[in-house]
Amino acid sequence: MAKGAAAAGGKGSPEAQLRAFVAKFDAKNRTLIRAVRKALRERFAGAFELVYDNYNFLVIGYSPSERPSDTIVSMAADANGVTLFFLWGVTLPDPKRVLQGSGKQVRRIRLPSVGVLARPEVKALLAAAVAQSRARFRASGRPMLMIRSVSAKQRPRRKPAGPRPRRAPPESVSARTGSGSPLDPASRRSG
């Protein structure tokens, strides 16, 4: 797959495309996405940022190489907020049991605020993920942003405004036919 804007079929620089992807979210989530990205860029200064604007989520993976299979963590954002995924989380030491999930490989941490990344147990998980990585991160430099894919069809990135409409309860049998009992003479038809 080609790199940058050409890979996603978009226009403008990869950074401009990412700004447009983030702009689809409400103000609270936009702020959180930017803050989490800034913190992860500082933590993984020599990383490749691999961006996927998929159907369900906006995902930014942090990898020591251009290969998606080398990605060790990713942030995923949807209308409900931001989650940090550890792609080999099942193998990480987690004595404080902060990782969630029960699959064979991936574990996650919900990020209600960027402050979660500063917690010692989360810092330890990030360090362990780097230590377990097959490939090594560059020692210095800025992260390299690559737009890997953009889905034409996407779920809404914002929650609907106002309360959710309630469905009317189903009409009961007794409301349609009287008592609803086959023994009720009023519900029988004369033939």
KELONU-647473 format. One record per residue (C-alpha): residue in one letter; x, y, z. Coordinates in steps of 0.25 Angstrom, whole numbers, padded with zeros to 4 digits, always signed. Example, Ala and Ser with C-alpha at 12.3 -4.5 7.8 and 13.67 -1.06 7.14 Angstrom:
<atoms>
A+0049-0018+0031
S+0055-0004+0029
</atoms>
This chain:
<atoms>
M+0000+0000+0000
A+0005+0014-0003
K+0009+0024+0008
G+0002+0036+0012
A-0010+0043+0006
A-0009+0034-0007
A-0011+0022+0002
A-0024+0027+0007
G-0029+0034-0006
G-0030+0047+0002
K-0025+0061-0001
G-0015+0068+0007
S-0004+0064+0016
P-0005+0052+0025
E-0006+0062+0037
A-0017+0070+0030
Q-0025+0057+0027
L-0024+0053+0042
R-0029+0067+0046
A-0041+0065+0038
F-0043+0051+0044
V-0043+0056+0058
A-0052+0068+0054
K-0063+0058+0052
F-0064+0056+0067
D-0071+0064+0078
A-0062+0075+0085
K-0060+0066+0098
N-0055+0054+0089
R-0047+0063+0080
T-0039+0069+0092
L-0037+0055+0098
I-0032+0049+0085
R-0022+0061+0083
A-0017+0060+0097
V-0015+0044+0097
R-0008+0045+0083
K+0001+0056+0089
A+0005+0047+0101
L+0007+0035+0092
R+0015+0043+0082
E+0024+0047+0094
R+0025+0033+0099
F+0028+0027+0085
A+0036+0038+0079
G+0042+0029+0069
A+0030+0022+0065
F+0021+0021+0052
E+0007+0026+0055
L-0002+0017+0046
V-0016+0023+0044
Y-0028+0015+0040
D-0041+0023+0039
N-0050+0011+0039
Y-0065+0008+0040
N-0065+0006+0055
F-0053+0014+0060
L-0042+0024+0057
V-0030+0016+0061
I-0016+0021+0062
G-0005+0010+0064
Y+0009+0012+0069
S+0019+0003+0063
P+0034+0003+0062
S+0033+0000+0047
E+0023+0003+0035
R+0018-0011+0037
P+0004-0012+0044
S+0008-0026+0050
D+0019-0019+0058
T+0009-0009+0065
I+0010-0011+0080
V-0001-0001+0085
S-0012+0007+0078
M-0023+0017+0082
A-0037+0015+0077
A-0047+0026+0077
D-0062+0025+0075
A-0074+0033+0079
N-0073+0027+0093
G-0059+0032+0096
V-0044+0026+0095
T-0038+0013+0098
L-0024+0009+0098
F-0021-0005+0092
F-0009-0014+0095
L-0008-0023+0083
W+0000-0033+0091
G-0007-0030+0104
V-0009-0044+0109
T+0006-0046+0110
L+0008-0034+0118
P+0011-0034+0133
D-0001-0027+0140
P-0001-0029+0155
K-0010-0017+0157
R-0020-0024+0148
V-0023-0011+0140
L-0024-0018+0126
Q-0038-0022+0122
G-0042-0033+0112
S-0042-0048+0111
G-0038-0051+0097
K-0026-0059+0093
Q-0017-0047+0090
V-0022-0032+0091
R-0025-0025+0104
R-0030-0011+0106
I-0031+0001+0116
R-0042+0011+0115
L-0037+0025+0115
P-0047+0035+0122
S-0035+0045+0122
V-0021+0046+0118
G-0017+0045+0132
V-0019+0030+0132
L-0006+0029+0123
A+0002+0036+0135
R-0002+0025+0145
P+0010+0016+0149
E+0003+0003+0146
V+0000+0008+0132
K+0014+0014+0130
A+0019+0000+0134
L+0010-0007+0123
L+0015+0002+0112
A+0030+0000+0116
A+0027-0015+0116
A+0020-0015+0103
V+0032-0008+0097
A+0042-0018+0103
Q+0034-0029+0097
S+0034-0023+0083
R+0041-0031+0072
A+0045-0019+0065
R+0052-0007+0072
F+0047+0007+0072
R+0057+0018+0067
A+0064+0025+0078
S+0060+0039+0074
G+0053+0047+0064
R+0038+0050+0062
P+0027+0040+0060
M+0025+0037+0045
L+0010+0039+0042
M+0004+0029+0031
I-0011+0029+0027
R-0013+0014+0024
S-0028+0013+0021
V-0040+0021+0021
S-0054+0015+0020
A-0064+0021+0011
K-0076+0017+0021
Q-0074+0020+0035
R-0082+0020+0048
P-0086+0033+0054
R-0074+0039+0062
R-0083+0047+0071
K-0095+0042+0080
P-0108+0047+0075
A-0113+0060+0081
G-0124+0059+0092
P-0130+0047+0098
R-0131+0034+0091
P-0145+0032+0085
R-0152+0021+0093
R-0159+0010+0086
A-0174+0008+0089
P-0177-0005+0096
P-0183-0015+0087
E-0198-0015+0087
S-0203-0026+0096
V-0213-0037+0092
S-0223-0032+0102
A-0223-0018+0096
R-0227-0024+0082
T-0237-0034+0086
G-0242-0032+0100
S-0237-0041+0110
G-0229-0049+0100
S-0234-0062+0106
P-0240-0072+0097
L-0250-0075+0108
D-0255-0061+0108
P-0269-0060+0100
A-0266-0046+0096
S-0254-0050+0089
R-0261-0061+0081
R-0266-0058+0067
S-0280-0063+0063
G-0280-0071+0051
</atoms>
